[in-house]
Structures are given as structure tokens and as C-alpha cells.
Amino acid sequence: MAVFKDLVAIYLIVATVSVSWVEARFVVEKSSIRVIAPYDLRSNHDGAIGNFGVPDYGGSMVGSVVYAEKGSTGCNPFDGDKPFKLQHLKSLFPVLLWWVGVILALVGFLLWPQVWNGQQAGAAAVLVVDSMDEPLITMDSPEASSDADGYIDKIGIPSALIERSFGETLKAALKKGESVVIKLDWTESMPHPDQRVEYELWTNSNDECGLRCDDQMKFIKSFKGHAQILEKGGYTLFTPHYITWYCPQPFILSGQCKSQCINHGRYCAPDPDQNFGEGYQGKDVVFENLRQLCVHRVAKESKRSWVWWDYVTDFHIRCSMKQKRYSKECAEDVVRSLNLPIDEINKCMGDPEADVENEVLKFEQDSQVGRGSRGDITILPTLVVNNIQYRGKLERAAVLKAICAGFKETTDPPICLTGDLETNECLERNGGCWQDSKANITACKDTYRGRVCECPLVNGVQHKGDGYTSCEAVGPGRCIINSGGCWTKTKDGQTFSACSESDLTGCRCPYGFLGDGHKCEDVDECREGVACQCKGCSCKNTWGGYDCKCKGDKLYIKEQDTCIERNASKFGWFLTVVVLAAVAGACIAGYIFYKYRLRSYMDSEIMAIMAQYMPLDNQHQNQVVHHEAEPLHQDFKLLQCEGSVTEQNLQLFWVVKAFEERGISRTDGTTDVGGAAGPGRSLASLLAVHPMLPA
């Protein structure tokens, strides 16, 4: 969060000079002022942010209001060394040694002297009370003058204008001796919609316009590094702008318009040295402004928009008016040194002598008119952040704070979280957020605007909860991170956890423990009688389990909660061997019986079939005709391949084999078998009867 100051004193100065403006020059940018004490004055009010000093964008300040009886106008310096600070410490908050006061003033037309004098007297902020009942207006910084020079830039405290009725209420309470405590809040003074800040700087290439031009160039040089880091990282979108005006039609041909304008009086700038006859002319400034705009456009097209900062600073150093080098030739040398395409830049600039509109400068004139929440651009320099005109001095740290206040919470770039810009609230009591000190995990996220309590994502594991009192790891892998926030304990070399990978959320005590998962206690299974209940068993409780021993030399089986003999007897082994031998013998006998019984059965079946189809002569009974066995093997293999080796097919196969051994052809219907011939006795007839046989 931006630096937070607690209970600083606020001093009240009353003046008799009225202040009034005929017309506001800017849209009024406001801060919030809340009365905290006394209780009956609690209320919220607006304050118009002064256009000098340093508003604490994104931050707040709590302080006590003190009324200064002497020197109430604040127009003159106060006596002593920071008298308001000393008075505050002695009367109101003597133990708060670090905090100083805020001045509340009712003043006249010059406001910056009161703020300066209040700062010198030890004030931390200045509130200015309008002497008229009118809407709030912006306190502008003065034009360049010898009185203001040296003071405006040194004002480092915020200031705001408040309505007369509110100021009178505060003064009345202070005169009664009441302690008035208020909170000045700038947290919502800067819009912060998303993770990217868009800002503009309305500037000028002229370096002969006095203190303001010097301060402007000093800011550009000092802020260049920050701007380029933010732009390269994609955190910001920066756009430079340049103010021009047009010459009235009746004066276009006048010498003044010709010397100060280009494109026939359409775009003009004041003469740098206010001498129309000598030195540089206003049109030289307009032309260089146009070049700087085109440098940004061309660089942006090549995704190097931050080169604009390099060009502007280098041009000021190498091509200064004071050195009489403010020229086109010098500018083009700078362009070449930055490796920018001169032809494209010249094309973008167009012809300054042509009687036509210039697209780039026409856009600039249109952009000067305020739109939405942004007012008209009327003075230089002007900074616009997220379409809100920045109030305060143009200084590196102050502007960076305003830009950092424009980021949405938790999207701040690292440069905004440095110690010189904000205070890390997470360092004190963890910001009041949830924290797991064992795993070094916290829900506190530091942002420029203040801490945010948000459950974190750690090593791919998301935590869910309110961020303040609880955050629980959910999803796969949650048990890896501090056991998912569940109970876990290691004892006697054993580790138990209430976090289960099978559960995406929640905690559950493991077997042997009882509890809610965040606290688990060991269960005494022996005392509870839930285990080791077998006859003759002895039970001993252990952490997370139990030991059960059987009587004698028996072995305990945990699953059945029973005991068995550890070693078998000799008789048992002998009986086992006998049983195994008997089983093996029965298997062998069964196999032999099956083999020979099947062969005998097959032979009888073949003989029966052969007797049915043909009479066999005794003279041929002993005749054996030898044939090649290969066809039979092929037929048998064919039966195997076709999956047809059934009992029926096997029988038929042996029939065929027997016929062929007796000289009967498989296809010859006239072959003589045993003196008998004819198709009825041929193998073909058998095949016809039994089609499953191989042909």
C-alpha cells in the first residue's frame, strides 16, 4: 500500500481574504475526507485535489485536526522550528513521535504559499477552506514567476480544497476543545479497472519556455527508465500528445501567423523567444512536435514504442535551442542513431506548406477537447492516467505512484512494489490473512493499494477458502503440500497422514486413528476389543496399530484374527507325500488305461464297419499291402487344421487307413478286394456315405 501515515495532526488556519474563480480551468479531481471523531460529526466529504504538492494516489492518511489561533491565514512563515509538530506531540499525541500535522486554512487567491508555510511548520498535508459557498474548484499551480520559482517544486505534501460549511464545522468543534480526527483517502481518486494502465503526456519540444519547460524535460529524462520498463513489459500503454491551436481566418496572411503556423494557419505554436523577427519561430516548434509524434507512430508500428523516450531525451541534449542546434538536420541525425526509418517518418509528417489538413495534427487538436471524465487540455505539461488528469507536481516518484495506483489489485508490476513506493502490509502480522507457517504459505498478497487476502496457487495446487481464516488445498497433488492442511505425524519411523490422494477435498484420519482429520488420536485396539480376540492371544497396542501374539509357537493371521501352527509334524509330512504319490499314480494309470482302451475300441469299430461293407477272404487276412503313408498324414493334418478331429471323424479316418492298407483305391470303384468287386465295395462309396472324410 502507498505509505500510510496514522494520526497526523491537522492544523486550522483562518483567513479573511475571499477566494473566487470566474471559471474552473480543469475538471475537479477529488479525494475523500471522512470524519472519524468526534462521533457526532462522523460523515464523508469531498476535497478538490490541489494541482501542486504530492497527492497520495492509492493511499490514505489519518490525522488529527488542530486549530492555529495565531497566524491563521498561513500567508507568513510560522515562528519556531516546526511548531505544529511540537504542539501536536505535547498536547494531543505525545507518544506518536513520527507523525506530523495537516493545516486547515481559509485563504485568499494565492494558495501555494500557505501550503509551503504549512510544510515548513511540520504539516503532513494542507486543507484549504473555500471562503464562499460554491462548488469545489481546483487549486492550480501559478504561472512561472520569481515568487513561485523554487517553492512549487519543493512542496512535497498533499493539499485539497474543502467546502466552506465543512470547514466551519471542523473549526467550531476545535474551538470547543474536541479532538477531531479525519481520514484523507485517495484510494479511489485514480481509476484502476484492469491490469494495464493507459497514460498520456501532453508536452512540447520547445525548451525555451522557462521553468515549466525545464521541469518537463527533467521529468522526461528521470522517468524514461521507468516508462520503458513498464512499456516493454506490456504493463502500460503510453501516448505522447502536443498542444497546437489555429490562426483565425482573417489573420492567416499576417506575419505573426506565417511565422507561428504551418499548413496555412491550421496548426500554430507561440514564438519561443517572443521575437517574431529573430531566432526560432513558432512553426519550427510545430514542425518538431509533428516529427516527435511521427517518431512515436512509426516506432509503435515496429513494436518499439518506447524509443520515443530515447528520441526526445537525445534531441534535447543534441539539438537544444540554447545551443542553436534546433533543426531538421540535427533531428534526422538523432533518428538515424536510433535506427528509425527516416522515409517513413517524413511520409507521416506530410507537407507543412500544403493548404490541407494534416492527419496527425488534426487528431491532436481533436484530442485536446475533454471527453468523459477527462477535462480539456489547456496547459503544459499535463499528465493523464486512465483518462483522469493527474494532480500534483510532475516528479518521477510522484507520477510513478499515480500510475501504480491505476493497476487492478494483484496485477501490479514489480516496480510498483519496491520499498520506496509502498509499504508491504504482509510483513506485519501477515496482513491479518491466513497463513500456514509450516509450509511457508500465505494468503496475503501485497499490492500498491494495500494487501489482499486471497488463497494462493502453490506448485499447481489451488487453495480455496475465505483467505482470512482458512485456505484448503483441493485437487490432485494436494497431499504433497503440507499434507493438504490435514493432520500428519511421524513417530517411531512411521508417518501417518489424514490426507488421501483418492479424495479431492477433506481430511480423514487413517486406519488406527480417530478424529476430524485435522486432529487424530491413536486408537487402542487392545483396550477397545476390536482386534486380537483369538483364544490364547496376547495383545499389545502400538502407535497406529497393534501387535498380537499367539500362545506357543503358533502364527497369527491378522485378516482372520486366528492362530495356526508355525511348523508341521513328521507324520503330517509323511501323510502329505503319500497322498501326492497316490494322486500321481492314479493319473498315470488313468492315462495308460485311456490310451489302450481307446485303441482297442477303435479297432473293433473299424472291423465292424469293414464287415458291413465287404466280406474279407481269409487268404487276404494276412496280406498286407504297403503304401506310402504320406497321404494319410496329409489327411490327418487336414483334419487337424479344419478343427474336425472328433471321435466320429477319427473312426472314419482309421477305416480309410484300413481300406488303403488292403489295396482299396479311394476313387476306383472296380478295385477287387478279397475277390469281390464293384462300386458297393469301393472307398468312393464309403466317402459318399461319410462326406466328412477327406476327398
C-alpha positions in Angstrom: 0.0 0.0 0.0 1.1 3.6 -0.6 2.9 4.9 2.5 0.3 5.1 5.3 0.5 7.8 8.0 -1.6 7.3 11.1 -3.0 10.0 13.3 -1.0 13.0 11.9 -2.0 16.4 13.2 -4.2 18.8 11.1 -3.8 22.5 11.7 -6.5 25.0 11.1 -5.7 28.5 9.7 -8.4 31.0 9.0 -8.0 33.9 6.6 -10.2 36.9 5.9 -9.5 37.2 2.2 -12.1 35.7 -0.1 -11.1 33.4 -3.0 -13.1 33.1 -6.1 -12.6 32.0 -9.7 -14.8 33.1 -12.6 -14.3 29.7 -14.3 -12.7 26.4 -13.5 -9.7 25.6 -15.7 -9.9 21.8 -15.1 -12.2 19.0 -14.3 -12.2 18.8 -10.5 -10.4 15.7 -9.3 -11.4 14.8 -5.8 -10.3 12.8 -2.8 -12.4 11.5 0.0 -12.4 13.1 3.5 -14.0 11.1 6.3 -14.5 12.5 9.9 -13.8 9.7 12.3 -14.1 11.6 15.6 -15.9 13.0 17.4 -18.7 10.5 16.9 -21.5 13.1 16.3 -19.5 14.6 13.4 -18.9 11.3 11.6 -19.5 12.0 7.9 -18.0 11.8 4.4 -16.9 14.8 2.3 -15.1 15.6 -0.9 -11.9 17.5 -1.3 -10.6 19.1 -4.5 -7.0 17.8 -5.1 -4.6 20.7 -5.5 -2.5 20.8 -8.7 0.7 21.1 -6.7 2.3 19.0 -4.0 2.1 15.2 -3.9 -1.3 13.6 -3.6 -1.0 10.1 -2.1 -2.7 8.3 -5.0 -3.9 4.8 -4.0 -3.2 5.6 -0.3 -4.7 7.3 2.7 -3.8 9.3 5.7 -5.3 9.5 9.2 -4.7 12.6 11.2 -5.9 14.9 14.0 -7.1 18.5 13.2 -5.5 21.3 15.3 -6.7 24.9 15.0 -3.9 27.6 15.0 -5.1 30.7 16.7 -2.2 32.8 15.7 -1.2 33.2 12.0 -4.4 31.6 10.9 -4.1 32.8 7.3 -0.9 30.9 6.8 0.4 33.6 4.5 3.5 34.2 6.5 6.0 31.7 7.9 5.4 30.4 11.4 7.8 31.1 14.2 10.0 28.3 15.5 11.2 25.0 14.2 8.2 23.0 13.0 5.9 24.4 15.8 2.9 22.5 14.7 4.7 19.2 15.0 5.9 20.1 18.5 2.5 21.3 19.6 0.9 18.1 18.4 3.4 16.0 20.2 2.9 17.9 23.5 -0.9 18.3 23.6 -2.6 15.5 21.5 -0.4 12.5 20.8 2.8 12.8 22.8 3.7 9.2 22.2 3.4 9.3 18.4 6.8 10.8 17.7 6.8 10.1 13.9 3.7 11.8 12.9 3.2 15.5 12.0 0.3 17.7 11.2 -2.0 18.9 8.5 -3.0 22.6 8.1 -6.6 23.5 7.5 -6.7 27.1 6.0 -9.2 29.7 5.0 -7.1 31.6 2.5 -7.1 34.0 -0.4 -6.2 33.9 -4.1 -2.6 32.7 -3.5 -2.7 29.1 -2.1 0.7 27.7 -2.7 2.4 29.9 0.0 0.1 28.6 2.7 0.9 25.0 1.7 4.6 25.8 1.6 4.5 27.5 5.0 2.5 24.7 6.5 5.0 22.1 5.2 7.8 24.2 6.7 6.0 24.2 10.0 5.7 20.4 10.2 2.4 19.8 8.5 1.8 16.5 6.6 -1.0 17.9 4.4 -2.9 21.1 3.9 -6.7 21.5 3.7 -7.9 24.8 2.2 -11.4 26.0 3.2 -13.2 28.0 0.4 -14.5 31.3 1.8 -17.6 31.2 -0.4 -20.5 28.8 -0.7 -19.8 27.4 -4.2 -19.0 24.1 -5.9 -15.4 22.8 -5.4 -12.8 24.1 -7.8 -9.2 23.0 -8.5 -6.3 24.9 -6.9 -4.0 25.4 -9.8 -0.3 26.0 -9.6 0.7 29.5 -10.5 2.3 30.6 -13.8 6.0 31.0 -13.9 7.1 33.8 -11.6 10.0 34.8 -9.4 7.9 34.3 -6.3 6.8 30.8 -7.1 10.1 29.6 -8.6 12.0 27.5 -6.1 8.9 26.8 -3.9 6.4 24.9 -6.0 8.8 22.1 -6.8 9.7 21.8 -3.1 6.2 21.2 -1.9 6.1 17.5 -1.1 2.8 17.2 0.9 -0.8 16.9 -0.5 -3.4 19.6 -0.4 -7.1 19.9 -1.0 -9.8 22.5 -1.1 -13.0 21.8 1.0 -16.3 23.5 1.1 -16.9 26.4 3.5 -19.7 24.7 5.5 -17.5 21.6 6.2 -14.5 23.8 7.3 -16.7 25.8 9.6 -18.0 22.6 11.2 -14.4 21.5 11.9 -13.4 24.9 13.2 -16.3 25.0 15.6 -15.5 21.6 17.1 -11.9 22.5 17.5 -12.8 25.7 19.4 -14.9 23.6 21.8 -11.7 21.7 22.6 -12.9 18.5 20.9 -10.3 16.2 19.3 -11.1 16.0 15.6 -9.7 13.0 13.7 -10.2 12.7 9.9 -9.1 10.3 7.2 -7.9 11.7 3.8 -8.4 9.0 1.3 -7.0 8.9 -2.3 -7.6 5.1 -2.9 -10.5 5.8 -5.4 -9.1 9.0 -6.9 -7.4 7.0 -9.6 -9.4 4.5 -11.7 -7.9 1.0 -11.6 -10.1 -1.2 -13.9 -7.6 -3.8 -15.2 -4.0 -5.0 -15.4 -2.9 -2.3 -17.9 -2.6 1.4 -17.3 -3.1 3.8 -20.2 -1.5 7.2 -19.7 -0.7 10.3 -21.8 1.8 13.2 -21.5 0.9 16.5 -23.2 4.2 18.1 -23.8 6.2 20.4 -26.1 9.5 20.3 -28.0 10.3 23.9 -27.0 13.0 24.2 -24.4 12.9 28.0 -24.1 9.7 28.4 -22.1 11.1 28.9 -18.7 10.8 26.9 -15.5 7.9 24.7 -16.7 9.8 23.6 -19.8 12.9 22.8 -17.7 10.8 20.8 -15.2 9.1 19.0 -18.0 12.3 18.0 -19.6 13.8 17.0 -16.2 10.8 14.7 -15.7 11.1 13.1 -19.1 14.8 12.3 -18.5 14.3 10.9 -15.0 11.1 8.9 -15.8 12.4 7.4 -19.1 13.8 4.3 -17.4 10.5 3.5 -15.5 8.4 4.3 -18.6 10.4 1.9 -20.8 10.4 -0.9 -18.3 6.6 -0.6 -18.0 6.1 -0.3 -21.8 8.4 -3.3 -22.6 6.7 -5.4 -20.1 3.2 -4.7 -21.5 2.1 -3.1 -18.3 1.3 0.3 -19.8 0.2 1.9 -23.0 1.8 5.4 -23.3 0.8 8.0 -25.9 2.5 11.4 -26.2 0.5 14.5 -27.2 1.3 18.0 -28.3 -0.9 21.1 -28.0 -1.4 23.3 -31.0 -4.0 25.9 -32.0 -5.2 27.5 -35.2 -4.9 31.1 -36.5 -8.2 32.9 -37.1 -9.1 33.2 -40.8 -8.7 37.0 -41.1 -5.1 36.8 -39.8 -3.8 33.8 -41.8 -1.8 36.0 -44.2 -0.3 38.1 -41.3 3.3 37.9 -40.4 2.5 36.5 -37.0 0.5 33.6 -38.3 3.0 32.8 -41.1 5.9 32.7 -38.5 4.0 30.6 -35.9 1.8 28.3 -38.1 2.1 25.6 -40.8 -0.5 24.3 -43.3 -1.9 27.8 -43.9 -2.6 28.7 -40.3 -4.2 25.4 -39.2 -1.6 24.4 -36.6 0.3 27.0 -34.6 2.6 27.4 -31.6 3.9 30.5 -29.8 7.2 32.0 -30.7 9.8 30.5 -28.4 11.6 33.8 -27.6 8.6 36.1 -28.3 10.5 37.8 -31.0 8.9 37.4 -34.4 11.8 38.8 -36.3 14.7 36.9 -34.8 15.6 33.4 -33.5 13.4 30.4 -33.8 9.8 30.7 -34.8 6.6 29.0 -33.6 6.3 27.0 -36.8 9.7 25.4 -36.1 8.3 24.2 -32.8 5.1 22.9 -34.5 7.2 21.0 -37.1 9.4 19.4 -34.5 6.3 18.5 -32.4 4.9 16.8 -35.6 8.2 14.9 -36.0 8.1 13.6 -32.5 4.6 12.4 -32.9 5.6 10.6 -36.1 8.6 9.1 -34.3 6.2 7.5 -31.8 3.8 6.3 -34.5 6.5 4.7 -36.7 8.2 3.1 -33.6 4.9 1.8 -32.4 4.3 0.1 -35.7 7.6 -1.7 -35.4 6.6 -2.6 -31.7 9.3 -0.3 -30.3 7.0 2.5 -29.0 9.4 3.1 -26.0 12.0 4.6 -28.5 10.1 7.9 -28.2 11.6 8.5 -24.8 15.1 7.9 -26.3 14.5 10.3 -29.2 13.1 13.1 -27.0 15.9 13.0 -24.5 18.6 12.7 -27.2 17.1 15.5 -29.2 17.0 17.8 -26.1 20.7 17.1 -25.5 22.0 17.2 -29.0 19.6 19.7 -30.7 18.8 22.3 -28.0 17.6 25.8 -28.8 20.0 27.1 -26.3 22.9 25.6 -28.3 21.4 26.9 -31.6 21.1 23.4 -33.0 17.3 23.1 -33.1 17.0 22.0 -36.7 15.7 19.4 -39.1 19.3 18.2 -39.9 20.1 17.6 -36.2 16.7 15.8 -35.7 17.4 13.4 -38.6 20.8 12.6 -37.1 19.1 11.5 -33.9 16.6 9.5 -35.9 19.4 7.6 -37.7 21.2 7.0 -34.4 18.1 5.2 -33.1 17.8 3.1 -36.3 14.4 4.6 -37.2 13.3 4.8 -40.9 13.5 8.5 -41.9 11.5 8.0 -45.1 8.5 6.6 -43.1 8.7 9.5 -40.6 8.9 12.1 -43.4 5.9 10.4 -45.1 4.0 10.6 -41.8 4.8 14.3 -41.4 3.5 15.3 -44.8 4.0 18.7 -46.4 3.9 21.6 -43.9 3.4 24.2 -46.7 0.3 22.5 -48.2 -3.1 24.0 -47.8 -4.6 20.8 -46.5 -5.4 19.1 -43.2 -2.6 17.2 -41.5 -4.0 13.9 -40.2 -1.6 13.7 -37.2 -2.0 17.3 -36.0 -5.8 17.3 -36.7 -6.1 14.3 -34.3 -4.1 16.2 -31.7 -6.4 19.2 -31.8 -9.4 17.0 -31.5 -7.9 15.1 -28.6 -7.4 18.4 -26.7 -11.1 18.6 -26.1 -12.1 16.7 -22.9 -14.2 13.5 -23.2 -15.8 11.6 -20.5 -14.2 12.1 -17.1 -11.2 14.0 -18.6 -11.3 17.7 -18.9 -9.9 20.0 -21.6 -6.1 20.1 -22.0 -5.2 23.8 -21.6 -1.7 24.0 -20.1 1.6 22.2 -20.5 2.7 19.8 -19.2 -0.4 17.7 -18.4 -0.4 14.1 -17.4 -3.5 11.9 -17.9 -3.7 8.5 -16.3 -6.6 6.2 -17.1 -8.5 9.2 -18.5 -8.1 11.2 -15.3 -5.9 14.3 -15.2 -3.1 13.9 -12.7 -2.9 16.5 -9.9 0.4 17.3 -8.3 3.9 18.1 -9.3 5.4 16.4 -12.3 8.1 14.4 -10.5 9.4 10.9 -11.1 8.3 9.2 -7.8 5.0 11.0 -7.6 4.0 10.1 -11.1 5.1 6.5 -10.7 2.9 6.3 -7.6 -0.1 7.6 -9.6 0.5 5.1 -12.4 0.9 2.2 -9.9 -2.4 3.3 -8.3 -4.0 2.7 -11.7 -3.5 -1.1 -11.7 -6.1 -3.5 -10.6 -5.2 -5.2 -7.2 -2.8 -8.1 -7.5 -1.8 -7.1 -11.1 0.9 -4.6 -10.0 4.2 -4.8 -11.9 7.3 -5.5 -9.7 8.4 -1.9 -10.0 5.3 -0.8 -8.1 6.1 -3.0 -5.1 9.5 -1.5 -4.2 10.1 -0.3 -0.7 10.4 3.4 -1.7 6.9 3.4 -3.3 4.8 1.4 -0.9 4.7 -0.4 2.5 4.4 -4.2 2.4 1.5 -4.8 4.8 2.1 -8.5 4.7 5.2 -8.1 6.7 3.2 -7.2 9.9 1.1 -10.0 11.3 0.8 -11.4 7.8 -1.6 -8.7 7.0 -4.3 -10.4 9.1 -4.6 -13.1 6.4 -4.5 -16.9 6.6 -1.1 -18.5 6.9 0.5 -21.9 7.0 3.7 -21.3 8.8 4.9 -24.9 8.5 4.7 -24.9 4.7 5.5 -21.2 4.5 2.3 -20.5 2.5 0.2 -17.3 3.0 -2.9 -15.8 1.5 -1.6 -12.3 1.9 -0.7 -10.6 -1.4 1.0 -7.3 -1.4 -0.3 -4.7 -3.8 0.3 -1.0 -4.2 -3.2 -0.2 -2.9 -2.8 -2.5 0.1 -2.8 -6.1 1.0 -5.3 -8.6 -0.4 -6.2 -11.9 1.4 -6.6 -14.4 -1.4 -6.0 -18.2 -1.2 -2.9 -19.0 -3.2 -1.9 -21.4 -6.0 1.2 -23.3 -4.9 3.1 -25.7 -7.2 0.0 -26.2 -9.3 -2.3 -26.9 -6.3 -5.1 -24.4 -5.7 -6.2 -23.5 -2.2 -9.8 -22.4 -1.6 -11.3 -20.5 1.3 -12.0 -17.0 2.5 -8.3 -16.1 2.6 -8.7 -14.6 6.1 -9.3 -17.6 8.4 -9.0 -20.6 6.2 -7.5 -21.9 2.9 -7.7 -25.6 2.0 -5.7 -27.3 -0.7 -8.0 -29.0 -3.3 -7.5 -31.3 -6.3 -4.8 -33.8 -7.3 -1.4 -33.4 -5.6 -2.9 -31.6 -2.6 -1.3 -34.0 -0.2 2.2 -33.1 -1.3 1.9 -29.6 0.2 1.9 -30.0 4.0 -0.5 -33.0 3.7 -3.2 -30.8 2.2 -3.6 -29.0 5.5 -4.6 -32.2 7.2 -3.2 -33.9 10.3 0.1 -35.6 9.9 2.6 -37.0 12.3 5.8 -39.1 12.3 6.7 -41.3 15.2 9.0 -44.3 15.7 9.9 -44.1 12.0 6.3 -44.3 10.8 4.4 -41.4 9.2 0.6 -41.2 9.1 -1.5 -38.6 7.4 -5.2 -37.7 7.2 -4.8 -36.6 3.6 -5.8 -39.1 1.0 -4.9 -38.7 -2.7 -8.2 -40.5 -3.6 -10.1 -37.6 -2.0 -10.0 -34.3 -3.8 -11.0 -32.4 -0.7 -11.3 -33.0 3.0 -9.3 -34.8 5.7 -9.9 -38.3 7.1 -8.0 -40.0 9.9 -6.1 -43.1 8.7 -6.9 -46.6 10.0 -5.9 -46.9 13.6 -6.7 -43.3 14.4 -9.9 -41.3 15.3 -10.6 -37.6 14.9 -11.9 -35.0 12.5 -8.9 -35.2 10.1 -7.3 -32.1 11.5 -6.6 -33.8 14.8 -6.2 -37.5 15.0 -5.7 -39.7 18.1 -4.4 -43.3 18.2 -7.0 -46.0 18.8 -6.1 -48.6 21.5 -7.4 -51.7 19.7 -6.5 -53.9 22.6 -8.5 -52.0 25.1 -11.4 -51.4 22.8 -11.5 -55.2 22.0 -11.6 -54.7 18.2 -8.7 -56.9 17.4 -6.6 -59.9 18.7 -9.6 -61.7 20.2 -8.4 -65.2 19.3 -8.1 -67.9 22.0 -4.8 -67.7 23.9 -3.7 -64.5 22.1 -1.9 -61.6 23.9 -2.5 -58.0 22.6 -0.1 -55.0 22.8 -1.1 -51.6 21.5 1.3 -49.7 19.2 1.1 -46.2 17.6 -1.3 -46.5 14.6 -1.8 -50.3 15.1 -1.3 -53.3 17.5 0.8 -56.4 18.0 -0.9 -59.7 18.6 1.0 -62.9 19.7 -0.3 -66.4 19.8 0.3 -68.9 22.6 3.2 -71.2 22.0 4.8 -71.3 18.6 1.7 -70.6 16.6 1.5 -68.0 13.8 -1.1 -65.1 14.0 -3.2 -64.4 10.8 -4.4 -60.8 11.1 -7.1 -61.0 8.4 -8.8 -63.9 10.1 -7.8 -63.0 13.7 -6.7 -66.5 14.3 -3.6 -68.6 15.1 -2.2 -71.6 13.1 0.7 -74.0 13.7 4.0 -72.5 12.6 5.8 -76.0 11.9 4.0 -79.2 10.7 4.7 -82.7 12.4 6.7 -85.6 10.7 3.5 -87.6 10.4 1.9 -84.7 8.6 4.8 -84.5 6.1 4.6 -88.3 5.5 0.9 -88.2 5.0 1.3 -85.4 2.5 3.9 -87.3 0.5 1.7 -90.5 0.4 -1.3 -88.5 -0.8 0.7 -86.8 -3.5 2.2 -90.2 -4.6 -1.3 -91.8 -4.8 -2.6 -89.0 -6.9 0.3 -89.2 -9.3 -0.1 -93.0 -9.7 -3.8 -92.7 -10.3 -3.1 -90.1 -13.0 -0.5 -92.4 -14.8 -2.8 -95.5 -14.6 -5.7 -93.5 -16.0 -3.7 -92.3 -18.9 -2.5 -95.8 -19.8 -6.0 -97.3 -19.5 -7.5 -94.5 -21.6 -4.8 -94.9 -24.3 -5.1 -98.7 -24.8 -8.8 -98.9 -24.2 -9.4 -96.2 -26.9 -7.2 -98.0 -29.4 -9.0 -101.3 -28.8 -12.3 -99.6 -29.2 -11.3 -98.0 -32.5 -10.0 -101.3 -33.9 -13.3 -103.1 -33.1 -15.3 -100.3 -34.7 -13.2 -100.5 -37.9 -13.7 -104.2 -38.2 -17.4 -103.8 -37.7 -17.6 -101.2 -40.5 -15.4 -103.3 -42.8 -17.6 -106.4 -42.2 -20.7 -104.4 -43.1 -19.4 -103.3 -46.5 -17.5 -106.3 -47.8 -16.6 -109.9 -46.9 -12.9 -110.4 -46.3 -11.3 -113.6 -47.6 -9.2 -115.5 -45.3 -6.5 -115.5 -47.9 -6.3 -111.8 -47.7 -6.4 -111.5 -44.0 -2.7 -111.8 -43.6 -1.9 -109.9 -46.8 -0.5 -106.5 -46.0 0.0 -104.0 -48.8 2.4 -101.3 -48.1 1.6 -97.9 -49.4 3.1 -94.5 -48.8 1.9 -93.0 -45.5 2.2 -89.5 -46.7 -1.4 -89.2 -48.0 -2.7 -90.4 -44.6 -0.5 -87.9 -42.8 -1.8 -85.2 -45.0 -5.4 -86.2 -44.4 -4.8 -86.3 -40.7 -3.2 -82.9 -40.8 -6.1 -81.6 -42.8 -8.5 -82.8 -40.2 -6.4 -81.0 -37.5 -6.3 -77.7 -39.4 -10.0 -77.8 -40.0 -10.7 -78.5 -36.4 -12.5 -81.7 -37.3 -10.7 -84.2 -35.1 -13.8 -85.5 -33.4 -14.4 -89.1 -32.3 -16.6 -89.8 -35.4 -14.1 -88.4 -37.8 -11.2 -90.2 -36.1 -13.1 -93.5 -36.5 -13.7 -92.9 -40.2 -10.0 -91.9 -40.6 -8.9 -95.3 -39.3 -11.5 -97.0 -41.6 -9.9 -95.3 -44.7 -6.5 -96.3 -43.5 -7.5 -99.9 -43.2 -9.1 -100.0 -46.6 -6.0 -98.4 -48.2 -3.8 -101.0 -46.4 -5.9 -103.7 -48.2 -5.4 -102.1 -51.6 -8.7 -100.4 -52.0 -8.5 -97.2 -54.0 -10.1 -94.1 -52.7 -11.6 -93.3 -56.1 -11.5 -96.6 -58.1 -14.9 -98.2 -58.0 -13.7 -101.5 -59.7 -10.8 -102.4 -57.4 -11.0 -106.0 -56.3 -11.0 -106.5 -52.6 -11.0 -110.1 -51.5 -12.3 -111.4 -54.8 -15.3 -109.1 -54.7 -15.5 -106.0 -56.9 -17.9 -103.3 -57.6 -18.8 -99.8 -56.6 -20.5 -101.0 -53.4 -17.2 -102.2 -52.1 -15.2 -99.2 -53.2 -13.8 -96.5 -50.9 -15.7 -93.9 -53.0 -18.9 -95.4 -51.9 -17.7 -95.1 -48.3 -16.8 -91.5 -48.9 -20.3 -90.8 -50.3 -21.8 -92.3 -47.2 -19.4 -90.3 -44.9 -18.9 -86.9 -46.5 -16.7 -85.7 -43.6 -13.9 -87.8 -44.8 -11.2 -86.0 -46.9 -11.5 -86.5 -50.6 
